[in-house]
Amino acid sequence: MRITVIGTGYLGATHAACMAELGYEVLGLDIDPEKIATLSQGRTPMYEPGLDPLLEKHVTSGRLRFTTDWAEAGAFGDVHFVCTNTPQRKGEFACDMSYVESAFDLLAPHLRENAVVVGKSTVPVGSAARLAERLAANAPADIADSVELAWNPEFLREGYAVQDTLHPDRLVVGVRAGGRGEAVLRQVYAPMIAEGVPFLVTDYPTAELVKTAANSFLATKISFINAMAEVCEASGADVVQLSAALAYDERIGGKFLGAGLGFGGGCLPKDIRAFMARAGELGADQALTFLREVDSINMRRRSRMVELAREQCGGGFLGRRIAVLGAAFKPNSDDVRDSPALNVAAQIQLQGGQVNVYDPKAMDNARKLFPGLSFAPTALEAAAGAHVVLHLTEWQEFRDLDPAVLGEIVAERRVLDGRNALDPQRWRTAGWTYRALGRPGE
């Protein structure tokens, strides 16, 4: 069995390398020649722990190749995984399906008999059935009846994508009743199934909903504890202690109960908005009205961090230097899409603050997105002369900073912990004023 991966962004590059690791011959396709050239050298255009060595290994062995040629991909593959992006449509909540639709249209005429196309992109419920019709309409007429679509949503966490692909917590496949999709995907994922990974077979709409429902639940849990942080700030309670107490309840659990600056990235924000938009189209918008508040709570955390920074600067940012530690939306990633850290940095700069940003991996992407911000090559240089230090992405490097050493180079020892990840006592002992979202002051 030979596999193609259509779209070699974060999802596609990871999936291609991991399929090669499972022993398959893999051909990755993308319309961006520069990206294909980089991948063909065994390098990725993004940072993801463990991905570059895996990619280099299988490019070197010849098991993994890349192309921009749709005819080559169609002739090569028995199974075609579509991993193209589905961003938020400009000016709307809805999902932009143009990249997925284009991939299907360009691939279909080149498919061979009995090919199986597998969608992995996150799409609005109802998309798979429509794309199956589109696939059949555009495939060569003499083989159209033999071409089949399956839907296999991805559940990758940035920073753990290789692990999540090779050792997932579940495999969900939406297939046509009576078709070959289930058998083919059982064969593709046989090593994982042998490990005991649950293999769940559903219809198309259920498979599509699993991903959007999972992301909506996670976003809701994060926003719930951040709503509790707002109440804690108003009442003088400590949200970290509250979270710890809640986590002992087995019905609740402790994962995603870390209060702080909230979620960002290329998945959760746009996925919950697209889910709301699709529910409205289906006439079920009232079922998801709570997601509007989930989104609102998340965005308020950013504004609250700006307010706290302004308070620490004496009521205004003019003439004040602010160090921002973090640019990626989460640690172990260089992804700055909808990054809370960069959003806060930009808001402070717009209000007159002199902002210096540092991140271990996301500096290049941050510069492209916010070229007007100032960037420092190290955490210490970002903090030099700062009136307040903002900890906004919880990299281990920032947790390991020595507050005593940092205290010698700042203008004022004031730190705002936007992730509740620093040790308050350690910083206060070193003479710092420590504040965090959802926690009482000194």
C-alpha positions in Angstrom: 0.0 0.0 0.0 1.3 3.4 -1.0 0.2 6.6 0.6 0.0 10.2 -0.5 -0.5 13.2 1.8 -2.1 16.2 0.2 -1.1 19.4 1.9 2.2 19.5 3.8 1.6 22.1 6.5 1.8 21.3 10.2 -0.7 18.4 9.9 0.4 17.0 6.6 4.2 17.1 7.2 3.7 15.3 10.5 1.3 12.7 9.0 3.6 12.0 6.0 6.7 11.5 8.2 4.8 9.2 10.6 3.3 7.1 7.8 6.8 6.6 6.5 7.8 5.6 10.1 5.1 2.9 10.0 6.8 1.5 6.9 4.8 2.9 4.0 6.1 4.5 0.9 4.8 8.1 1.1 4.5 10.9 -1.4 3.7 14.4 0.0 2.1 17.0 -2.3 1.9 20.7 -1.9 1.3 23.6 -4.3 4.1 25.7 -2.7 7.4 24.9 -4.5 9.5 26.5 -1.7 7.9 24.3 1.0 8.4 21.2 -1.2 12.1 22.1 -1.7 12.6 22.5 2.0 10.8 19.2 2.9 12.8 17.4 0.2 15.9 18.3 2.0 14.6 16.7 5.1 13.7 19.9 6.9 10.4 21.3 8.0 9.4 25.0 7.7 7.9 24.8 11.2 9.1 23.8 14.7 7.7 20.6 16.1 9.7 18.5 18.6 10.9 15.2 17.0 9.6 16.0 13.5 12.8 17.1 11.8 14.8 13.9 12.7 11.9 11.7 11.5 11.6 13.6 8.3 15.3 13.5 7.6 15.4 9.8 8.3 12.8 8.9 5.8 13.7 11.4 3.1 17.3 10.0 3.2 16.0 6.4 3.0 13.9 7.3 0.0 10.7 6.1 1.7 9.3 9.7 1.8 9.3 12.0 -1.2 7.6 15.3 -2.1 6.1 16.7 -5.3 3.9 19.5 -6.7 2.6 17.2 -9.5 -1.0 16.1 -9.0 -0.7 13.5 -11.8 2.2 11.9 -10.0 0.3 11.8 -6.7 -2.7 10.2 -8.3 -0.7 7.6 -10.1 1.4 6.8 -6.9 -1.2 6.5 -4.2 -3.6 3.8 -3.1 -4.7 5.9 -0.2 -4.7 9.7 -0.3 -4.8 11.7 3.0 -6.1 15.2 2.5 -4.5 17.5 5.2 -5.2 21.0 3.8 -5.9 24.0 6.0 -9.4 25.2 6.9 -8.9 28.7 8.2 -11.6 31.1 9.5 -13.3 32.9 6.6 -12.3 36.6 6.5 -14.9 38.8 8.2 -17.0 35.8 9.3 -17.0 33.0 11.9 -17.5 30.3 9.2 -14.8 28.0 7.9 -13.1 28.6 4.6 -13.4 25.3 2.7 -11.7 26.6 -0.5 -8.4 24.8 0.2 -10.0 21.5 0.8 -12.4 21.8 -2.1 -9.5 22.7 -4.4 -7.5 19.7 -3.3 -10.3 17.4 -4.0 -11.0 18.9 -7.4 -7.3 18.8 -8.4 -6.7 15.3 -7.2 -9.9 13.6 -8.4 -9.1 13.5 -12.2 -5.8 11.7 -11.5 -7.1 8.9 -9.2 -6.7 5.3 -10.0 -9.3 2.5 -9.7 -10.2 1.6 -6.1 -8.4 4.6 -4.6 -9.5 5.7 -1.1 -9.4 9.4 -0.3 -9.2 10.1 3.4 -10.1 13.6 4.8 -8.2 14.6 7.9 -8.9 18.4 7.8 -11.2 19.9 10.4 -14.4 20.7 8.4 -18.0 21.7 9.2 -20.4 18.8 9.7 -22.0 17.8 6.5 -18.8 18.5 4.4 -17.8 14.9 3.9 -21.0 13.8 2.2 -20.8 16.8 -0.2 -17.1 16.1 -0.9 -17.9 12.5 -1.6 -20.3 13.6 -4.4 -17.7 16.1 -5.7 -15.1 13.4 -5.8 -17.3 11.0 -7.8 -18.2 13.8 -10.2 -14.6 14.8 -10.9 -13.0 11.4 -11.0 -12.5 9.6 -14.3 -15.9 8.3 -15.4 -14.8 4.7 -15.8 -13.5 4.4 -12.2 -15.7 6.9 -10.4 -17.8 4.1 -8.8 -14.7 2.5 -7.3 -13.3 5.6 -5.7 -14.3 6.0 -2.0 -14.1 8.7 0.7 -13.5 8.2 4.4 -13.2 10.8 7.1 -10.4 10.4 9.7 -10.2 13.5 11.9 -6.9 14.4 13.5 -6.4 15.1 17.2 -2.8 16.5 17.3 -1.5 18.7 20.0 1.2 21.0 18.9 4.4 20.1 20.7 3.3 16.5 20.8 2.3 15.9 17.2 4.6 13.0 16.4 3.6 11.1 19.6 -0.1 11.8 19.0 0.2 10.5 15.4 2.1 7.3 16.1 0.4 6.6 19.5 -3.0 8.2 19.4 -5.6 7.9 22.2 -8.2 6.8 19.6 -8.7 6.5 15.9 -12.0 7.7 14.5 -13.1 6.8 10.9 -16.3 7.9 9.2 -17.1 5.6 6.3 -19.8 4.8 3.8 -21.9 1.8 4.9 -20.9 -1.3 2.9 -17.8 0.4 1.5 -14.1 -0.5 1.7 -13.0 2.5 3.7 -13.1 0.7 7.1 -11.0 -2.2 5.9 -8.4 0.0 4.1 -7.9 2.2 7.2 -7.7 -0.8 9.5 -4.9 -2.0 7.3 -3.2 1.5 7.3 -3.4 1.7 11.1 -2.8 -1.9 11.8 0.4 -1.2 14.0 -1.6 1.2 16.2 -4.6 -1.1 16.4 -2.2 -3.9 17.5 -1.0 -1.7 20.3 -4.6 -1.5 21.6 -5.5 1.9 20.2 -9.4 2.1 20.0 -10.7 2.1 16.5 -14.1 3.7 16.3 -16.1 3.4 13.1 -18.9 6.0 12.5 -20.8 7.6 9.7 -19.5 10.8 8.1 -21.3 13.4 10.2 -20.4 11.8 13.5 -16.7 11.6 12.6 -16.7 15.3 11.6 -18.4 16.2 14.9 -16.0 14.3 17.1 -13.2 16.8 16.3 -15.3 19.9 16.6 -17.0 18.7 19.8 -13.7 17.7 21.4 -12.2 21.2 20.7 -15.3 22.9 21.9 -15.2 20.9 25.1 -11.6 21.7 25.7 -12.2 25.4 25.0 -15.2 25.4 27.4 -13.1 23.9 30.2 -10.3 26.4 29.7 -12.8 29.3 29.7 -14.6 27.9 32.7 -11.6 28.1 34.9 -10.7 31.5 33.5 -14.2 32.6 34.4 -13.5 31.4 37.9 -10.3 33.4 37.8 -12.4 36.5 37.2 -14.5 35.7 40.3 -11.4 34.9 42.3 -10.0 38.4 41.4 -13.2 40.0 42.6 -13.4 38.0 45.8 -9.7 37.7 46.8 -9.7 33.9 46.3 -6.8 32.0 44.6 -7.7 30.2 41.3 -4.7 28.0 41.5 -5.8 26.5 44.8 -9.4 26.3 43.5 -8.2 24.4 40.4 -6.2 22.0 42.6 -9.3 21.3 44.7 -11.5 20.7 41.7 -9.0 18.3 40.1 -9.5 15.8 42.9 -13.1 15.3 41.7 -12.9 12.4 39.2 -15.9 13.8 37.3 -13.9 16.9 36.5 -10.2 16.0 36.4 -7.3 18.4 36.4 -6.4 18.6 32.7 -7.1 22.0 31.1 -7.9 23.6 34.4 -4.9 25.9 34.4 -6.2 29.4 34.6 -4.2 32.1 32.7 -4.1 34.0 29.5 -6.4 31.6 27.7 -6.2 29.6 24.4 -5.0 30.6 21.0 -3.4 29.0 18.0 -4.8 27.8 14.7 -7.4 25.4 16.0 -9.5 26.1 19.1 -10.5 29.7 18.3 -11.4 29.2 14.7 -12.9 25.8 15.3 -15.4 26.9 17.9 -16.4 29.9 15.7 -16.9 27.7 12.7 -18.9 25.2 14.8 -21.2 28.1 15.9 -21.6 29.2 12.3 -22.4 25.7 11.1 -25.0 25.2 13.9 -26.7 28.3 12.7 -26.8 27.0 9.1 -28.4 23.8 10.4 -31.0 25.7 12.5 -29.4 24.5 15.8 -27.7 27.8 16.7 -29.3 27.8 20.2 -27.5 24.6 21.1 -24.1 26.4 20.9 -24.8 29.9 22.2 -22.7 29.1 25.2 -19.7 29.0 22.9 -20.0 32.7 22.3 -19.4 33.3 26.0 -16.5 30.7 26.0 -14.9 32.8 23.2 -15.7 36.1 25.1 -14.2 34.9 28.3 -11.1 33.8 26.5 -10.6 37.2 24.8 -11.3 39.1 28.1 -8.2 37.4 29.7 -6.0 39.2 27.2 -7.6 42.6 28.0 -7.2 41.9 31.8 -3.5 41.2 31.4 -3.1 44.6 29.6 -5.0 46.2 32.5 -2.8 44.6 35.1 0.3 45.7 33.2 -1.0 49.2 33.1 -1.6 49.2 36.8 1.9 48.0 37.4 3.2 50.8 35.2 1.5 53.4 37.4 -1.6 53.8 35.3 -0.1 54.4 31.8 2.4 52.9 29.4 4.0 56.1 28.1 7.8 56.1 28.8 7.6 52.6 30.2 9.5 49.5 29.0 7.7 46.2 29.1 9.4 42.9 28.6 7.2 40.2 27.0 8.4 36.6 27.6 6.7 34.5 24.9 5.4 34.9 21.4 4.1 31.4 20.5 0.6 30.6 21.5 1.9 27.7 23.6 5.3 26.2 24.5 7.1 23.7 22.3 5.8 25.4 19.2 6.7 28.3 16.9 3.0 28.8 16.0 1.9 32.5 16.6 -1.5 32.2 15.0 -4.0 34.0 17.3 -1.3 34.1 20.0 -2.5 35.6 23.3 1.1 36.7 24.1 1.5 38.7 20.9 -2.0 40.1 21.2 -1.2 41.5 24.6 2.2 42.8 23.4 0.6 44.6 20.4 -2.1 46.1 22.6 0.4 47.5 25.0 2.5 48.9 22.2 -0.5 50.6 20.7 -1.1 52.3 24.1 2.4 53.8 24.1 4.5 51.1 25.8 8.0 50.3 24.7 7.7 46.5 24.2 10.5 44.0 23.9 9.5 40.4 23.0 11.5 37.2 23.3 10.6 33.6 22.5 12.9 30.6 22.2 11.4 29.4 18.9 8.8 31.8 17.5 10.8 34.9 16.8 10.8 34.7 13.0 7.1 34.0 12.8 6.4 36.8 15.3 8.4 39.3 13.3 6.4 38.5 10.2 3.1 38.9 11.9 4.0 42.0 14.0 6.9 43.7 12.3 6.3 46.8 14.3 7.2 45.1 17.6 10.7 45.1 19.0 12.4 41.8 19.5 15.3 40.8 21.7 17.7 37.8 21.1 17.5 36.6 24.7 15.2 36.8 27.7 17.7 38.8 29.6 18.0 41.4 26.8 14.3 41.6 26.6 14.1 42.4 30.3 16.9 44.9 30.5 15.6 48.2 31.8 12.0 46.9 32.0 9.5 48.4 34.4 7.4 45.2 34.3 8.1 41.7 33.0 5.2 39.8 31.5 5.4 36.0 31.4 3.0 35.0 28.6 4.1 31.6 27.2 5.1 29.0 29.6 8.4 27.8 28.2 10.6 25.9 30.6 13.3 28.4 29.8 11.3 31.1 31.5 10.4 28.9 34.5 14.2 28.4 35.0 15.1 32.1 35.0 16.8 33.2 38.2 14.7 36.1 39.5 17.7 37.4 41.5 19.8 37.7 38.3 16.9 39.2 36.4 16.3 41.7 39.2 19.8 43.2 38.6 19.0 44.4 35.1 15.3 45.5 35.2 14.3 49.1 36.1 11.6 47.7 38.5 11.1 44.3 40.0 7.6 43.7 38.8 6.4 40.4 37.1 3.0 39.5 35.8 2.6 35.7 35.4 0.0 35.2 32.6 0.3 31.5 32.8 0.4 30.8 36.6 3.5 28.8 35.9 6.2 30.7 37.9 6.9 30.1 41.6 5.4 33.1 43.4 7.4 32.6 46.6 10.7 32.3 44.7 10.1 35.6 42.9 8.8 37.5 46.0 11.8 36.3 48.0 14.0 37.8 45.3 12.3 41.2 45.9 9.8 41.1 43.1 6.2 42.2 43.1 4.4 39.1 41.7 0.9 39.2 40.3 -1.0 36.6 38.3 -4.4 36.2 36.8 -6.9 34.9 39.3 -4.6 35.2 42.3 -4.5 37.7 45.2 -1.7 40.2 45.5 0.9 40.1 48.2 
